Every structure is written in C-alpha cells, then in structure tokens.
Amino acid sequence: MRASARDCLLLPTTPACAWMHSTERRACTARYAGDPKSDVRNNEKLIAMLAGVANRKAHYYCVLVLARHASDPEPLIAEGRWRGTIVDLPRGGGGFGYDPHFLDDATGLTGAELPLERKNELSHRGHAMRALIARLRDECAA
C-alpha cells in the first residue's frame, strides 16, 4: 500500500549552517548572535569570527527525511551541499541570512546576487530536494 501525500511527513533534519573549513566552526542561522534573531548581527558576528582567517571556504548542508507514516522503518533520506567562500563585504540585495556574504564557487556571485531560480539550482536545499525527488521516482518505478 502506497502512502498518500497526506500521510507523509517531510523533515529537514539540520538547521541551515555555514561550516567554515579552516576554523572547524559553524554559524547556524536565526539565533547565531543571540536573541532576538537578526541577520545583520549574525553576519557581523560571522565576519568578526573570521577576522584574520585566510581560508574562508565554507559550505551549507541540508538533510531531508521523508517519513511515509509515523512508524516508517525506512524513511527516504536525501542530502545536499552548497560550497562557497565567506566574503567580508556584503554583496547583493536578495536572499536572506548569510547570502550577502556567501560567495558561490561556481558563479562568483553571492547568494544575495543570484536570481532566485539560479539560487534554487545551486543551493544545498535545492540539491537535497532534487535528490529526494529522484529517490521517490526510483521507489515508484520499482
């Protein structure tokens, strides 16, 4: 018996985090700089933490879990990464969170400079969602 969309539960298992490779630290969104949450304060704290750090390589990571019912013994799991570099000066007017400081390695644009459609193609969430859709297609074809 196949589950209907009404029976399924999709959970992102990790908060959106920017992992800095050189410092082995992470900056998780929303309340990284404390309450009340503030993108401006979070970005200020991130740039201050990386002052003097030469290697600014970072990545976002997302895991999605699709449980077809409450006691699903084999939920579908998909993950995605978005690699980039943290830049000191914010660029772009779009996006949210760390987007103005997260420079995409492939395009040379920050997340805040990318058109939404292109950002969705490149982002960790986009990669994870496409991987989950592929797993669902494979399951339905079996």
N, C-alpha and C positions, 0 to 999 in steps of 0.2 A: 504494500500500500504506500503510495507516494504522499508526501506531506503537501498541503496547500500553502500558499504564501501566508495565509492567516495563521498557520501552525508554526511558522518558522520564527526564529529569533536571531538577529544579526548583531554581534557584539564586537566593537573594536576593543581589543584586549590591552592596548597600551595607550597612554596619553601621547599626544604629539610631542616628541622630544627632538632636540637638536643635539646630537652627540659630537663632541669635539674630539677628534682623534688624538691630537697632541697632548691634551690635558687629561684625557680619560674622564671628562666631566660631562654632565648633561644639563641642558636647560629645558625644563618642561614648561609648556605653555600655561597660560592662565595666571597662576599664582607664584611664578618663579621668584619674583621680587616681593612677595607677600601680599596681604590683603590691604585694601581692595585690589582686585586684579587690574593690571594696567599694562598694555602693550608697550607704552613708552618707557615705563620703569623697568619692565622685563628686558627690553633692548638695551637700556643704559647699563643695567647690571651685567648683561652678557658681554658687552663691549669692554666694560671695566675689568671683568674677569680675564679677558683675553689680551689685556694691555701687555705689550712686550712679547707676546707669543707669536713666533714666526709661522708655525704650521697652523693654519686656520681651517684645515679640511674638516668637514662635518657631514653628517647625514641625518635625514629624518627616517624614521622607521615606523611602519604600521602593520599590525596583525589584525585580520578579521576572522571571526569564528561564526559559522552559521550552524546553529543547532536546529534540526528539523522538528524536534519536540523536546520536552523537558528532560527526558531520560535518554536522549540520543547518545548511543555508545560510541559513535564515530562522527562527530561534527566535522564539517568541512573547514579547513584552516588554510588561509592564504596570507602571504606577507608581501610587503613592498618596501623598497628603499629609494630615497632620492638623495644623490650625492652632490655636494657643493662645497663652498668655501664661505666663511663668515667675513664680511667686509665691514670696516669701521663706519663709513658714511652711508646712511640710508639712501636707497635709490628707488624711485617709482612711487606711484600713488595708489596702487591697487593692493589686493590681498589683505592679510591681517597677521598678527603675531610677529614672528621673526622674518617674514617675507622681505621687508626692505633691506635686510642685512644678509640674506641667504642667496649667494650668487650661484646659479645653476652652472655646473661644469660644462654641460653640453652647449648651452646657448650664449653664455657670457652675460646673461640678464639675471637680475634678482627676481625672486618670486613676486615682488610687487610690480615689476616692469612687464611681466609676462601677461599676455591676454589670457583670460580665464580658461578658454578651451585648451590652449597650449599648456598652461599650468596643470590642468587636469590630466593631460597626456604624460607629463613628466613626473608628477608628484608621487610620493610614497602611497598616498591613499588611492590614487588612480591606478598605480601598479597593482596594489593589493586587490582592488575591486575587479580589475580585469582578470587577475589570476583566479579569483573566486568564481567569476562567471565561467571561465574555462573549465574549472573543476565541476561546476554544475552541468555544463554541456556534456562533459565526459560521462558524468553519472547518468544523465538522461539517455545518452546514446547506448549505454551498457545494457 
